[in-house]
Amino acid sequence: MKYTDTQLKQALAKMLPETYAWYVNPQFPSQATLRVRTTGYEVLDTELLHLCWLVEETLMPSKRLDYVGELMDNQGLDLWQRYHATWQQRVQALCKVKGIVIS
C-alpha cells in the first residue's frame, strides 16, 4: 500500500521518545509537522533517517532480525540495498515489526 509522507511521519512520531511530537496547528491542520517538544523546532526531512535509526536502536535482537526481514522481503531490498533504505521504507518496516498501524 502507498502511504503519504505525512502518514509515515505521523507513524514515526508514535515510535519516538516523548521528546518528539506530532503537532497539528488548529488554524492550518493540513500543515501538521513532526516537532521537537522542548524547542518547538520542526524536524527537517534531512533528519528523518536519523530518527529512524533512533527507533531501530530500541529494537531487541530478535526484533532486529524481523526488521531486516521486513526490509528485504516486503520492501523488495536485497542484502546490500537494505543499508540504503529510504526513511519511508524504514518507517514501514518498523511499523510492521512494532505493530504500529499507519493511518
C-alpha positions in Angstrom: 0.0 0.0 0.0 1.2 3.5 -0.8 1.4 5.9 2.2 1.9 9.6 2.1 4.9 11.2 3.8 2.5 12.8 6.3 1.1 9.4 7.3 4.6 8.0 7.6 5.9 10.9 9.7 2.8 10.5 12.0 3.6 6.8 12.4 7.2 7.6 13.1 6.2 10.1 15.8 4.3 7.3 17.6 7.6 5.3 17.9 9.8 8.1 19.0 10.5 9.1 22.6 8.4 11.8 24.2 11.0 14.4 23.1 9.2 14.4 19.7 5.6 15.0 19.0 3.2 15.2 16.0 1.9 18.8 16.0 -1.3 19.9 14.3 -1.8 23.7 14.1 -5.5 24.3 14.7 -5.5 27.1 12.1 -3.8 25.1 9.4 -4.4 21.4 10.1 -3.1 20.4 6.7 0.3 21.6 7.7 0.9 19.2 10.5 4.6 18.5 11.4 6.8 16.4 13.5 8.4 18.7 16.1 10.9 18.6 19.0 8.8 19.2 22.1 11.5 21.1 24.1 12.3 23.7 21.4 9.3 23.6 19.2 11.6 23.2 16.1 10.2 21.4 13.2 12.1 18.2 12.3 13.6 18.6 8.9 13.3 16.0 6.1 17.1 15.5 6.3 16.8 14.4 9.9 14.2 11.7 9.4 16.7 9.0 8.6 18.4 9.7 11.9 15.1 9.4 13.7 14.5 6.0 12.1 17.9 5.0 13.4 16.9 6.1 16.9 13.9 3.8 16.7 16.0 1.0 15.2 18.3 1.2 18.3 15.4 0.4 20.6 14.7 -3.0 18.9 15.5 -6.2 20.8 17.9 -8.5 18.9 15.1 -10.8 17.8 13.1 -7.9 16.5 16.1 -6.6 14.6 16.1 -9.8 12.6 12.4 -9.3 11.9 13.1 -5.7 10.9 15.8 -6.7 8.4 13.5 -9.4 7.1 10.8 -6.8 6.5 13.2 -4.5 4.7 14.3 -7.4 2.5 11.0 -9.2 1.9 8.3 -6.6 1.9 10.3 -3.6 0.8 12.0 -5.5 -2.0 15.6 -4.8 -0.9 18.4 -7.3 -1.2 21.1 -7.8 1.5 23.2 -4.8 0.4 20.4 -2.5 -0.5 18.9 -2.6 3.0 21.7 -0.3 4.1 20.5 2.3 1.7 16.8 2.1 2.5 14.9 5.4 2.5 13.3 6.7 5.6 9.9 5.8 4.1 10.9 2.2 3.7 12.4 2.1 7.2 9.3 3.5 8.8 7.0 1.0 7.1 9.2 -1.9 8.2 9.5 -0.5 11.7 5.7 -0.2 11.9 5.2 -3.8 10.9 7.8 -5.0 13.5 6.4 -2.8 16.3 2.8 -3.4 15.5 2.1 0.3 14.7 -0.9 1.0 12.4 -0.2 3.6 9.7 -3.3 5.7 9.4 
